[in-house]
């Protein structure tokens, strides 16, 4: 699930033309893009939201809590 989310976030970041260098200028640690976009362990939901806001502060983060059968 994290890998799929990471791929979507990376595609969105690239679509919006935001480089990892720009993210560093916006206060994002240099290793965070790789961690999130590869779906690796080691980040919190708060960190994910901060990362998405650094990409574009208009991004809305929602969670679907329905169960899958």
NORWO-V95664 format. One record per backbone hydrogen bond with DSSP energy under -0.5 kcal/mol. CO is the residue of the C=O (numbers start at 1). NH is the residue of the N-H. Records with the same first field share a line. If there is no record, write none. Layout:
BEGIN
CO = NH ; NH
END
This chain:
BEGIN
1 = 5
2 = 6
3 = 7
4 = 8
5 = 9
6 = 10
7 = 11
8 = 12
9 = 13
10 = 14
11 = 15
12 = 16
13 = 18
14 = 17
17 = 19
19 = 23
20 = 24
21 = 25
22 = 26
23 = 28
24 = 27
29 = 32 ; 33
31 = 35
32 = 36
33 = 37
34 = 38
35 = 40
36 = 39
44 = 48
45 = 49
46 = 50
47 = 51
48 = 52
49 = 53
50 = 54
51 = 55
52 = 56
56 = 59
59 = 61
60 = 62
63 = 65
END
